[in-house]
């Protein structure tokens, strides 16, 4: 936000200085976020590095931030991809440059705020702040059908946001607080018990907002339009981090706050997943949803890791597609073919990133997919089989697209003289490729810091102590003394009749 404010105060339209200020703000944010790895205690499953300030007196709303193993690497993913998005737009954005980078920095602020918010009202505020910059990025700097795509994006997302706001207000009326850790504790200890019908409605209000953001079928139609019409930086941020807001919300809110509804509706949710196996980005994030609602430690770990993998691999694919668009100003595969001859560096990186998205062993996608499939198969073999079919389809359409774009004869004459990646583009591609390889062979660096948090989330889904069935001997009415109204009155008043009441309660137990 400070970087965006600095750009607004910067006088004139010196595009080079605007880009430098935006890049400096993004790199500074990356440097701050890297310190989280140093201060984060992997052995502690709860929230860490919390910041708490009073904000609004009534209703009590506090500026409450914190992170755990779930949000740690999602914040890092955001701060890594933002400088890459800025550098990817260094030459391609030449009109309204200041406004573009202001929106990009505000988008980063909204996403990070959403990942760190521990107050439900604050979470909703950052959730909405995140939408507006992306709306402008698509609508102003997008391609031919940018107005249609931006309006469709905002309408779909705002519809889910309204329902989530209703759920947040209902939770506040039921618990008297917007504080997320407090509500999670009340649910886990049985101090907040929702009737089954109410819990289903609350789960549905939150889940629908997150399902639209993922997006899951049948709420997915806004995504292809948004990806197609968005500028390269918008697609990188949309695929890399914004879509993760949906799966993050499911893991942060739907599972621990409404565990019974999550278990009850998991089979119906995954029935829809079977219809997603032919979709690209949607299929990968549907894979994440599968891991979350399989509700095993391995599958949830894999889902969280796959959220990071998808952000890197799909972000890199959009970066490469943006490089092709900058040279030919088209996305039509019929306009390409044989590009490996004039552009061998871009072709090599495109293949490497495609293999990571497919899930080739030693690359990042394999680890997440293996954990999800392994954890899912232990409890729901049929779901795992359907997900494996989705992996096969992913390989088919990605390799087919690569062959059609880079192999064969050059049929369009202007493609023979297309320039290969320059130094700036090669630097970005090497950074992305290094992250893909490191996440493939060094996965324990990430999973060791998320394991305890994932187990804590699954433990929060267990019934509270008072709700657990008691294996007690059934006794007849005449075998234990009854509690009389006088006993209860004495217990409430704290009178001398408390001791006989305690004895009778012990007898009943």
N, C-alpha and C positions, 0 to 999 in steps of 0.2 A: 504493500500500500504506500509506503514511503517512496519507493521508486516511481510508482505511478504519479504521486503528487509532485515529485521532482520534475517529471516530464511535463506535467501541466503548467508548472511555473517556468519552464524553459522557454524563453522568448524566441521568436523566429521559427524558421523551418529548416534548420541545419540538419539534414537527414543523418549525416554521419554521427553527429553528437547525440541525436535522439537514440540511434542504435547503440552507441557506446554506453549511454546512461542505462538503457534497458538491460543490456548485457551485464553491466557492472552490478545492477540490483539483483539480477538472477543468479550470478555467480556468488555474490555475497550471501544470498539466501541458501545456496548450496553449501557454502562453507559453514554457515551456522548449523544447518541440519546434519552435517557430518559429525558434529560434536555430540549429537544424540547417541551415536554408536559408542562413544567413550563413556558417557554418563549412564547409559541404559544398563540395568542389572538384569541379565537373562534369567537369574534364579528367582526373580520376583514376578509372580503372575499378574498382579494387580496393576493399577494405574501408577505411573511414575512422573516425576518432574512436573507436578501439578502446579497450576497458577490459579489463584482464587481471589476474586475481588467482588465486593458488593456492587450491584449495578442499579437495579430497580427495587424500590422498597416493597410495593405490593402491586401485583403478585410478586413474590420474591424471585427475582431473576438475577443470577450471578454470572460474572465473566469467569467461567470455570473451564480451564484447559488442562489436558494431560494426555499421555499416550501409554500404550502397552505394546505387546508383541504384534498385535494385529495392525495397529496404525503406524508403527515405527517405519517399516520399509515402504509403506504406501506414501508417507511423507517424503522419504528419500527418493522414491520413484518420481514424485512430482517435481522436486527440486533438481533432479538430474535431467528430466526431459524439457524443462522450461528453457534453459540456455540452448539446448539443441534446437528447439523450436524457433528461438530468436535467430540463431545462426542460419537455420534453414530458410528464413525469410529475409536474410540480409540484402539480397539483390532483387528478389521477386516482388517485394512490396515497395512501390514507388509513389503511391498516392495516399494522402492522409496518413502519413507514416507515424506521426505522433499519436493519433487516435488508435492506430493498430497496436502499438506497443503498450499504451496505457491499458487497453482491454486485455492484452495478454498477461500483464503483470497483475491486474485485478482478478483475472481468472485464477492465477496461481494462488493469490491470497485467499480467495473463496474456497478453493479445493483444500488447501492446507488447514484453514479454519474448520472446515467440515470434518476432516479427519481427526482434529484435536479437540473438538467441542465435547464437553461432558455435562453441559446443560442443554436440555431439550429445546428450549426456546432459542438459545444461541446456535445450536445445531441447525435449526430451521432457518435462522437468519443467514448463516453462511451458505446453506443449501440454495437459498434464493439469490444471494450475491453472486454465486457461481454461474447462474443461468444467464444473467444479463450480458456479461462480456462475450460469452459464446454466441448469443443471439446476434450481437453486432458483428462479431468476427465473420459469421456466415453471411449475414444479410448485407454487409457493406463490402467486404473484401472477397466474397465468394465468386462463383462462376455464374453461368447464364441463368440458372433457375434458383439463384440464391435467396430471393424473397420468399418463394414458395417453401424452400427447405427450412429457412429460419423460422417462419411462422409455424410450420408444422412441428418443428422441434420445440418451440416454446409452448405451444398449445398442449402437446402430449405431456410434457414435463410438468407444467403448471396444474394440469388436471390431477396428476398423482400427488402433487404437493398439497393441494387443498384437502384431500382425504387424509394425508399424513398430519396436517395441522389439526384437523378434527380429532384424530387419535391422540395427539400430544395434549390438547386441551382436556380431553376426557381423562387421560392419565393424571393430569394435574388436579382435577376435581376429585379423583379417587384417592390420590396419595398426598395431596397438599404440597407437592414440590415438583420442580422441573429438573432437579439434580439427578443425573443418570445413575451414578453409583448408589445413591440412596434408594432409588426405585428398584435397582437390581437387588440390593440387599433385602428390601422389603419382600420382594417376590421370592427370593431364595429361602428366607427364613419363615415364610408363611404369614407375615404381617399384612401382605397385600395379596388377597386371593380373589380372582375374578371368576364369576360364573362362567361355565363353558361357552354359552352363547355369546356373552360379552367378550370373552377372550378371542373367540373366532372373529368377531367383527373388528376388534382392535388389531389383531394379526393381519386381517385383510386390508385394513386402512394403511398400515405401514408397508406390507408386502407389495401392494399394488404400486405404490410410489417407487419402490425399489425395482420391481419387475419392469416398469416402464423405462427406468434408467439403464437397466442391464444391456439391451432389452430382451425380454422373453416373448415368445409367441403368445397371443397375437398382437402384442404392443410394439413390434419390431419395425414397422414400416417407415418410421421417421428416420431410422439410422442410415440406410443406404443413401437417401436423399441428402442427409446432413454430411456424410462422408464425401459424397460425390461433389457437392457444391462448395464445401469449405475450402479455404486456402490450406496450404501444406501444414502450416503451424497449427491451424485449427484442427485438422485431422489427427495430427500427432497428439495433441492434448486431449482430444475427444476419445480416441482409441486408447491412448496410453494411461490416462488417469480418470477421466470423467465417467467412463462406463463402469469403473471399479466402485463408484459411489453406490451403485445398486447392490452389488455383492457384499460390499463392506457394511451397508445398512442391514442386510439380512443377518450377517454374522454378529453385528454389534447390538441390534435391537430385536429382531424377530425371534431368534433362538433363546436368548436369556430372559427376555421379558414375557414371552408367550410360549413357554416350552410345550405345554399340552397341545395347543393349537398347531404348533410346528410339527409335532409327531403325527397328529391326526391328518394334517393336510399334505405331508411330504409325498405320499404315493400319488395324489392328484397333481401336485406340482411337477413331479418327474414324468408323469404321463405326457404332459406338454413338451417335455424335453425331447421325447422321441421324435417329435415333429420338427426338431431343429437341426437334425444331423446333416442336412444339406446346406446349411448356411455357414458363412465364413466366420466373421467376427462374432456373430450371434451364437454360432455353434460353440466356439471356444468359451464364451462366457456362460452359455448353458451348461458346459462341462463344469465350470466353477460352481454353479448352483447345484449340480448333481452332487459334488463333493460335500457341500455344506449340508444338504438335507439327507445325505447318507448317515450323517451324525456319528461317524467313528473318528477316532483321533487321527488316523492316517489320512482319511479322505478330507477332513477339514484342513489338515496341514497341507495336503496337496492342493486344495482349492485356494488357500491363501498364497501358496507359492505360484500357482498358475495365474493368479491375479497380477503378480509381478512379472511373470514371463510374458503374458499377453501384452502388458504395457510396453515392454522392451521390444519384443518381436514385431508386433503389429505397428508400433510407432516407427520402427526401422523400415518396415514395408511401405508405410505412407511417405516416409522421407524419400525412399527410392522412387516411388511413383511420382512424387513432387519434382524430383530431378528430371524425370522423363517429360513431365508436363512443361517445365521451364524451357525445354529444348524444342518441343513440338506443339505445345499448347493444345493438346488433345489427350483424352484418356482412352480412345477407341483402340482396341487391340488390332483391329484390321489395318490401322495406320502404322503398325510396327511390323516386326518380323526381321530376323537376321541381325538384331542389334548387337549381338555378341562380337561381331567383327569390328565395327567402329568404336564400341564401348566395352572393352573386355573387363575393365575394373568394376564398372557398375553391374555388369552381368555376373561377375564372380560374387560380389556382395549380395546381389539379389538372390542367387542360388543358396548362399550360406544362410541368409535370413529365412528363406522359404523352408529349408531343411529344419531350422530351429522351430519354426511354427508347426511343422509336421510332427515333430517330436523325435528327431534323430538322436540316438544315444550319444552321450558326451556333450550335448547341447541342452539349453535350459528347459525347453519344452518337454523333454523326456521325463525329467524328475517329477514335475507337477502331474503329468498324465499318469505316470506309474503309481504315484501315491494315491491319486483319486481312484483309479481302477482297482488297485489292491484293497484300499479301505472300503470301497463300495461292494466289491465282490464278496467280502466276508459276511455282509448282511443282506445284500440284494443282488444276487447274481444276474438277474434279468436286466436290471438297470446297467450293470457293468458291461453286459454284452451289447446293449444298445449304444452305449458310449463308445465302445470299441469300433462299432460300425461308423460312428461319426468321425473317428480318427482316420479311418480308411478313406472316407469321402474327402476329408481335408487334404490328404495326400494327392488324391485324384485331381481335384480342381486347382490346387496350387501348382502342381507339376505341369498340368495341361496349360495353364496360363503362362508359366515360364517358357515352355517350349514354343508356344505361339508367338511370344514377344521377342525372344532372343535367338531362337534357332531358325533354320531354314534359309531360304534365299531372301535377299533384300528386294522387296517388291516396290517400295516407294523410294524414288531416286534421292530425295533430299536426306534420307536416313543414312546414306553412305558417308556424309561429311559431318555427322553429328559429333560434337566434342565429348570426350570422356570426362570423368569426374576431375574437377580441379582440386587444388590443395585444400581449400576450405571444406569441400564436400568429402574428400578422402579422409580428412581428420574426423569429421562427424561419423563417417561409416566405420572407421577403425575403433572409435570409442564404443559404438553400439555393438560391433562384433566382439570386442573384448568383454563387454558385459555379458553377452550371450554365452560365450565360452566359459567365463568364470562362474556364472550361475549354473552351468552344466556340470562342472567338475568340482566346484566348491560349495555345493548346496548346503552343507552343514553350517556354514557361516550364517545362513539365514534361518534354517529350521531350528537350530539350537536356541535362537532368540525368540522364536514364536511358539515352541512346544508347550511351555508352561502356561502361556496365555490361552492356547487352544484347549488344553485340558481343563482350565478353569471355566471356560465358556461351557464346555460339556457338563461339568459338574454343576453349573448354575441351572442346567436343565433338569436336574434330578428333583423329585418332589421334596418340598420342605419337610422338616422332621415331623410336624404335627399331621401332615397329610399322608405319611407312610403307614401302610397297614401294620397292625400290631398282632403278633402271633400269641395272643393271650387265650387262656382257658375260658370257655364259655361257662358262666355261672348263672344259677337261677336267681330270681328276684329276692328270694328269702335268704340267700347266702351272703348278701352284703347289705349293710345298712343304707337306707335312703337318705338323701340330703333334704332336710326340711327348709321351708322359707326362713325360719329363724336362724338356721345355720348360715344361709347365704347372707342374710341381713347382718349377722354378727361378723362374718368375714369381711364384708364391705366396710363396716363401721370400725373394724379393728378392735372389737370388744374382747372380753375374756372368753367368749364362746369360740374364739378362733381355734384353740387347741383341739376341742372335740371335732371340729370340722376337718382339721388336717388329718385326724385319725380316721375319720370316715372316708376321706378321699383316698388315703392309703389303702383302706380296706377295699374300696371299689377298684383301685388299680390292681 
